[in-house]
Amino acid sequence: MKTIIVIEDQTTLRDLICQWIELNTDLKVIAQTGDGEEGCDLCLELKPDIVIMDILLPSLNGSEILKRMRAKQNKAQTLIFTALSDSNTINRLLKLGATGIVTKSAPLEELSKGILAVAEGQAYYSPDIVETMCQLMRTREVDATSTLTSRERQVTQLIANSYTNRQIAEKLSTSVRTVDTHRNNIMKKLNLHDAAALTRWAVANRLIDPFTETLPEAEGSHV
């Protein structure tokens, strides 16, 4: 039987969550608290399979609890149940490895779906969180595209069109070494690791048409 700890400072809400778990799942609630510091200690001591917690908690917030758990290699599945849904908070929670996030404005059904999904080791995000995540992804894509120089965009397009470094060098009238430098810089800027991933990124960001080959005009030097 999987174990669970609930950390929520609203007593009535915490009791309702625990009662729902006991009545509708085979999970076992081994501890509950409304205090963040105590909740963190319980998680590190009891090592539950699942943690459901709020972000805004007395003495220690949920983000810090999650951070400390990960630092101690505590791999409990975590479902964040919070009133906060701004992009900065969601981005931070995703980076800290939250398994699921459900906002308190979502219907009770969303929370129940989240608990069941996280219990199976699956990620779950309520629809409003998904929308925030999509906005974050779109922002990152725009930011990433804007970091590429005109020459890097050309090299990206040619790599995505299956050109080798030597072929790219010939087409752009530069050296293979320079092309290799451009390739490494592109991969680092976009946090990608192979040509296949770069091709998918180029198609998604409309740098290439997968059915035709076009080369953008370069700006400045041919190096």
Secondary structure, 3 states (H helix, E strand, C coil): CCEEEEECCCHHHHHHHHHHHHHHCCCEEEEEECCHHHHHHHHHHHCCCEEEECCCCCCCCHHHHHHHHHHCCCCCEEEEEECCCCHHHHHHHHHCCCCEEEECCCCHHHHHHHHHHHHCCCCEECHHHHHHHHHHHHHHHHHHHHHCCHHHHHHHHHHHCCCCHHHHHHHHCCCHHHHHHHHHHHHHHHCCCCHHHHHHHHHHCCCCECCECCCCCCCCCCC
